[in-house]
């Protein structure tokens, strides 16, 4: 049961991170770096905060 939760948590984090990366890639290739708007910067912030959140609690071999 716990292993399913760990797999689900890492899968959700991976899908969210890939969605953010693809959205930023699309935005940069269509509009360029100089035309990035506030929502693009908020997506960067969301990606950074999801990458450095409390994901260490879901590591299968971590010690608390």
C-alpha positions as CSV (number, residue, x, y, z in Angstrom):
1,X,0.0,0.0,0.0
2,X,2.8,2.4,0.9
3,X,4.7,1.6,-2.2
4,X,1.7,2.4,-4.4
5,X,1.5,5.8,-2.7
6,X,5.2,6.5,-3.4
7,X,4.8,5.5,-7.0
8,X,1.7,7.7,-7.3
9,X,3.4,10.7,-5.7
10,X,6.5,10.5,-7.9
11,X,4.3,10.0,-11.0
12,X,2.2,13.1,-10.2
13,X,5.3,15.2,-9.6
14,X,6.8,14.0,-12.9
15,X,3.7,14.7,-14.9
16,X,3.4,18.2,-13.4
17,X,7.1,19.0,-14.0
18,X,6.8,17.8,-17.7
19,X,3.7,19.9,-18.2
20,X,5.4,23.0,-16.9
21,X,8.5,22.3,-19.0
22,X,6.4,21.8,-22.2
23,X,4.4,24.9,-21.6
24,X,7.5,27.0,-21.1
25,X,9.1,25.5,-24.2
26,X,6.1,26.2,-26.3
27,X,5.9,29.8,-25.0
28,X,9.5,30.5,-25.7
29,X,9.5,29.0,-29.1
30,X,6.4,30.9,-30.2
31,X,6.9,34.2,-28.5
32,X,10.6,34.4,-27.6
33,X,12.2,35.2,-24.3
34,X,11.5,38.9,-24.3
35,X,7.7,38.4,-24.7
36,X,7.2,36.2,-21.7
37,X,4.3,37.4,-19.5
38,X,3.5,37.1,-15.9
39,X,1.8,33.7,-16.2
40,X,5.0,32.3,-17.7
41,X,7.1,33.5,-14.7
42,X,4.4,32.0,-12.4
43,X,4.8,28.7,-14.2
44,X,8.6,28.9,-13.6
45,X,7.9,29.6,-9.9
46,X,5.5,26.6,-9.8
47,X,8.1,24.3,-11.3
48,X,10.7,25.4,-8.8
49,X,8.5,25.1,-5.8
50,X,7.2,21.7,-6.9
51,X,10.8,20.5,-7.4
52,X,12.1,21.7,-4.0
53,X,9.0,20.9,-1.9
54,X,8.6,18.2,0.6
55,X,9.4,15.4,-1.9
56,X,12.1,14.1,0.4
57,X,9.4,12.5,2.5
58,X,8.4,10.3,-0.4
59,X,11.8,8.8,-1.1
60,X,11.7,5.0,-0.6
61,X,15.0,4.7,1.2
62,X,15.1,8.0,3.2
63,X,15.7,8.0,6.9
64,X,13.8,10.4,9.1
